[in-house]
Amino acid sequence: MTFLSPRELLRGMFDAAIEVAQPAKTISAYLPAPPKGRTVVVGAGKASAAMAKAVESDWPGPLQGLVVTRYGHHVPCRRIEIVEASHPVPDAQGRDAARRILQLVSGLGKDDLVLALISGGGSALLSLPVPGLVLGDNQAVNKALLRSGASITEMNCVRKHLSSIKGGKLAAAAFPAKVVTLVVSDVPGDDPSVIASGPTVPDPSTFAEALSILRKHAIDPPLAVMRYLEDGVEETPKPGDPRLKNLETVLVAAPQRSLEAAAAFARKAGVAPLILGDAIEGEAREVAKVMAGIAQHVAHFGQPCPPPCVLLSGGETTVALRGEGREGRNSEFLLALAVALDGKSGIHAIACDTDGIDGSEDNAGAIAGDDTLERAHNAGMDAKAYLANNDSYGSSRLSGI
């Protein structure tokens, strides 16, 4: 057993969680057999370039393809083209890449294989609007959804119904070729129809649901968007669609596996882990209040596990923007947690994304300790004011949260 400081323990658990999700360590075990015909690799997401590199390293035959990833996530490949585009708000690079991906899979035969590499962030990166809409329409809706506090399932329901490639449309375009999708999940429940808006799987959601989500969050979209959704002429491919009969979807990395890796690290360090769940959702600052309450109960009563212990959870919180600051879901959660704990001795926390990006910022998340509020106060910072302004990123950069 090695004694670790709270910060070393937290960082070690996060590193273990990332390691188990690395495409280079997971992809090869799930690759299908090469087809009689061509192999075309397509994909989208923050991990898609790393996934493409892993496929190239282990694929025994010829292949070609294109995947689109977030700016700054490029990984050099020899046979698969890597395109970088904007996330979380789409741009022309993503739109053009999505169009080219559709062209790559169109006209394939039953002996051909489409290997789709899908990971979190793919929905914004595959940004090809439906006929009648332009990129600006989709950008406006995306921005509004991101500010609204809508869940990832809600956001992607709307996105699918404004897209020419998401919600099963990529798989439909590839018919009659076989489509094998390798998925790195970043959503509660690991639902492949939600991850990257499910471009290669059937979509059970409807136009009516998309409209209901916009109304629920008081989003007033561009007129062309509202008309398209109200007309509801061409639904996304549904379960049972004959164009989607030749599909295989494989989950190669998921939040639960990362939580188990973090728990194993904690045990090795002599700290008892308790996994609370991998599908925690809700407003980040409200989830933080609940977690603070659980942590304080542990400290006071030793329940549900006696200290020293670590409470582990995963999921997808949201942030409804009320202020003008810079935030990320994880850093907002940590700032709200620190405020709720109010310097409670002996409680430390980390909240990070395994893909390395907290929302749209350049950090993966943040760490908070029992001295966080004191350090913020000494630096002349009002933690509650930062939280009210949704400026958790600013507070973390200045106070070390």
Secondary structure, DSSP 4 states (H G I P E B T S, - for coil): -----HHHHHHHHHHHHHHTT-HHHHSGGGPPPPPSS-EEEEEESTTHHHHHHHHHHH--S--EEEEEEETT-----SSEEEEEE-SSS--HHHHHHHHHHHHHHTT--TT-EEEEEEETTHHHH---BPTT--HHHHHHHHHHHHHHT--HHHHHHHHHTTBSSTTTHHHHHHTTSEEEEEEE--SGGG-TTTGGG-TTS-----HHHHHHHHHHTT----HHHHHHHHH--SPPPPTT-GGGSSEEEEEEE-HHHHHHHHHHHHHHTT-EEEEEEEEEEEEHHHHHHHHHHHHHHHHHH--SSPSSEEEEEEEEEE-B--SSS---HHHHHHHHHHHHHTT-TT--EEEE-TTS-STTSSSSEEEE-TTHHHHHHHTT--HHHHHHTT-HHHHHHHH--
